[in-house]
Amino acid sequence: MTVLSKLAEFVARADVTALPATERAVQQSHVLDALVAAAAAARTSEARSLAVLFGARARPERIGQRAATIRLSEIDDIHLPSCTTPSAAAVATALSLAADTGDFDPARLASAIWAGTETMTRVGEAVRGPEILYRGVWPSCFAAPLSAAATAARMQGFDPARTADALSLALMLTTRGSGRPHGSPSFRWAMFAQAVAAGLFAVEAVAAGYRGDPALLDGKAFEETWGFALDREGLAGISLTRSVYPALSLKPFCSAKQAIAATEAFGKILQSGIVPQSITAVRVRVPPAYAGMISLKAQGGVRTSTFVSAAHQLALTAYAPERRYDIERTEPVTDPAITSLEAKVEIVADDALAQYYPRAWPAEVEVVTQGGTMRERVIEALGDPERPLGNKELDAKAHQVLDPLIGREAAGKLIEAGRRGLTAPAGCRALAGAFADCFAKP
């Protein structure tokens, strides 16, 4: 069998009922988290721009737009070893197809989400996502066509042969480099939408009789075409009784994942009683891989910069911690207290922390005051597999994000739909309906 045929065998046979109950419970939490991200992010200006751009297009692009809306929230989940954000593509694809086709079988829906999630993370690991990210390749965008194709093929009940064709066509439609689009709205979200749409288009093509090339990952063709290595053994060896879900991270608030450990460490220092105004300097030590990235300064009118900038996230933690849950980032970045603290933050590339990366994305923070220096190190941040968000913590996060946007009662109903969505056909129907309603025009 070819590498893609082995992957297709997993996708076609993936049955969530074979997973331990603990893993299925984790999956439900990630589906809820994606639903919350969709409901909140759909109200942002960038999501509205995406809706205008993709509004008149066919179903693949419409579903891609929904996936990109989840992704642009910066509160969706992430798999650190692959540097991919899988639920954005898999959940959006499965829930949209369920709503469109009226297929609310809970086992099929959950199995399709698992297939897409597992495929994205496996592809991301196989191409060494944490390494290629800083070479100009966005791992999530690279893997999104395959993830969406796997999800859609499983939803439609493709056999292994047709699934292999769909996966190979999706791979043909991947993009090697993503560049760094400037401005706001950011074109990176449109790129992600198109990547998901490409996977759905591949499945539609196979349904229409087109064939692919299941041998596409054999030999040296992949390295010669895309320019980086591929771990074929890891990609093909997926278990049908264990999933990646226990290894996924949930974000506790809106942020680039690379800045979360630093924000948590800084918060712990503040809890010791330090007054933010007394701080004279802050040094944030992180692995060299992402030191340059989080050194970015927050820019007015560019919301993505406020998530990436560690200095801005630390300043919000000190002066306006509730604004870390504001997905739109409606407040300007000109608050004197915030900008003053931002200016005191230095990002340091620390080789000693590289030993933990990419299994963990750590940070060590030093805060200097006239009274001395305090240090705090966080290796596994809150929300990582070693410190998972429980149901109460996840619900609290959902309310902090959603209550200001839709009210506490409506947020509670949405959380309930997300929490019960994979348990019975009625729950699946309610979940798919709630997801579709996130994108309904006012």
C-alpha angles and dihedrals in degrees: 000000000000123000091254091046090055091049090047090051089059094046094049094046100038107130116178092202088072091063123093114265090244091060093047089053090052090050090054090054091053092049089051090049091052091049091053090049091052094048093050101037094047087070095057124102091241091055091049089052089052091050090054092047095049101027099105097040132103128275097274092057092043091054090044089055090054092050091050090050090058090047096050090056090077089212096089123110128274139198107219101200090056098030090226133132102216108173094062091068101031099044095043092049097047097043093045093050091046091053093045096048101032091236105145100162102144097210093050093046094048092044091052091050090049092049092052094044094049092046094053094048093045092050091047092052092044091058093040095247097192089058101042093046090075091046092064100270116120103213096203092051091046093051098038096089091054092044094050091045091051092049094047094043090053092047090052094046098242115180118237094267095053090041090055089051091051093048092049092050089048090052090052088057096053122112122228101209130028102189120203110279114206132219137030129313087044117227089212089083091053088051091053090048091053091048092055090044089053091059092050091047089053091055091048089051092053090048087054092054104267120140131213137202110265089184092063094111096045122094120009099306094107096053092044093049103039101026101230137085127269127210098216096177093055092047095051100041103077120152121231092207102045129051140199092244097100088055096054124103128221119208116235092209141356109299146112102271091236090068100045100085091050091049091050093048091049091049091054090053091050090052089062088072104267113153109227092224090061094060114110099176142003124200118194114196117197138156111288091244094078105017091103093048098055091043087077113120120232113256127204112250094015105096095183090062091061091058095046098044110092090194091057093046090051092049091051089051090055100043111014112015092165089065090067086077094052104106095186092049089217096174116087120248092235100090102134095221092050097044091046092056092043089058090057095057120101123187114215126193105226118194090196090067093051090083090074096048131133096007086060132012102219137181138192117206127200118194117194123202132160087265094058143274128306125195133197128178125199118188101167110031126212107283095033119120092262090053106027125185109251124216093269093049093047092049090049090052090049092052093047090053099039108032095074090049106042106005130259097275095052090044090053091053091049091050090050091052090050094045095053100031101111100041104082140357091263090052091049090051091051092046094049090046093050090049093050090048090060087070099038114123113250 
